[in-house]
Amino acid sequence: MSRRHLPYRRPLLATVAAFAVLAGTTAAAPAAPAALRTTPVAATPLATLDDTYYQDALGKTGTQLKSALHSIISVQTKISYSQVWDALKNTDQDPANSSNVILLYTGRSEPKSDNGGAVGQWNREHVWAKSHGDFGTSTGPGTDIHHLRPEDVTVNSIRGNKDFDNGGTAVSGAAGNYTDSDSFEPRDAVKGDVARMILYMAVRYEGDDAFADLEPNDQVDNGSAPNIGRLSVLKQWSQEDPPDSFEERRNDVIFDQYQHNRNPFIDHPEWVEAIW
């Protein structure tokens, strides 16, 4: 491989109700089509989350922390694969243009209406490749918008079901991305995003809900096994690219308006090292 060197949790309704008072939201299932909803989401203070949502995880490390977080984030509202289209139009909205979404790997701002399967359009990228564990587009991991992102159809196809690692040749039309026969390296601005999405999936899906136990490992070319690597690289990416305002807003939108669960590694990036 060609390589480049790079430097208490309270019951859901009670929790959501508490945030409704604080943030002016309502504790409800997914409401109006997301494509029509452009009102900014107020971030919930971390201290509030720690006092409510994460209280059962605080002070833990290793397998105890992973188990506590699994119990917390497994309480969620699930959406269908068709509903993912509208959800992504909200979660990944371009901050500078409410008619557009930002594509994950290319970083391109693309009209929300330009979604589909044709070249030049955007479609739904499973960051944890759906063949790694063979969950497809089933409601659950296949529709979990914490790891589903808008992406250019061609670039999505180039990434395919490859693991993540450093190195490869430049991806045409997606500056800063690299790929080879068994791995994909995203642009620097979203390396941490990718890592935290992968690690969210590893905590959320532990094999106790009719789906495979998803786990990161430190290899590539995992095929259909319920694993994605390379863990050591993902940890590095998470440190080098901490959560930004776009990622934090996305976490809040998913929590407030859709699934009512959070990616804990966006709220507490230090928990990556505490578990792995």
C-alpha positions, 0 to 999 in steps of 0.5 A: 500500500502506498502510504503518506505520513500524517503527522440514572441515563434517564428514560428517553422521554424524561431526558428529551422533556428536560431538553425541551424546557432548556432548548425550546424543543418538543419531545416528539417523533420525527415531524415535518419533512426535514428539507423544509426545516432550516431553523438553527438548532441551539446547542445543548450545554455539555454540563446539562448533557452530563447531568442528564443524558450521560450521567451513567457514563461519567467516571467510567473507562474501558469496557464499563464506559462502552457498556454504559454508552451503549445502554444510553445511545441504544434508546432511539427513534428509528427512521426508514431508509426513504426518510433518510433523504429528508433527514440528511437535507437538514443534518448536513445543510450548508451553513452558508446556503440553506438550499444546499447540503455539504457533501462529506468527502468532496466538501462540495455544496450541492442543491438539496434537490439534486439527490438521486443515483445519476452522475453528478448527483448526491446519494446516501453514503454509509460511512460504516459500509453496510456490507461490513456486517451485512445489514444493508439498508435495514431499519437500524444500522442501515438507516442510522443517520449518525453515520449516513452522509450526503456524498457525490454518487461517483465518489461514493462508488469509489469509496465503496466498502473499503476500510479507512487508512492513510495512503493511496492515489488522489481521488479524481474530483475529490481533492484531499481524498486518497484511495487504493485497493483496500482503503480510503482516506478522506480529506483532512477536514472530515477525518475526525468526523469519519472516525467518530461515526465509525466508533459510534457504530461500534458502541451502538451496535453490540449484537444484542438487537438482531444485528451483528456486533460491529467492532473496529480493528487494526486491519484493512480488507475486512470484507463482509466481516462486521469490522472496519479498520484501521483503528489506530488510524481512526484514533489518530484522525479523531485527535487531529481533527476535533469536532467542529461547529458543523459536526456539533450542530449535526449531533444536536439536530439528530438528537432533537429532531430525529433519533433522539440519541447522540454520538458521544464521541462528538460531545466527549472526544476524550472517550475514544482513548478512554475506551480504545 
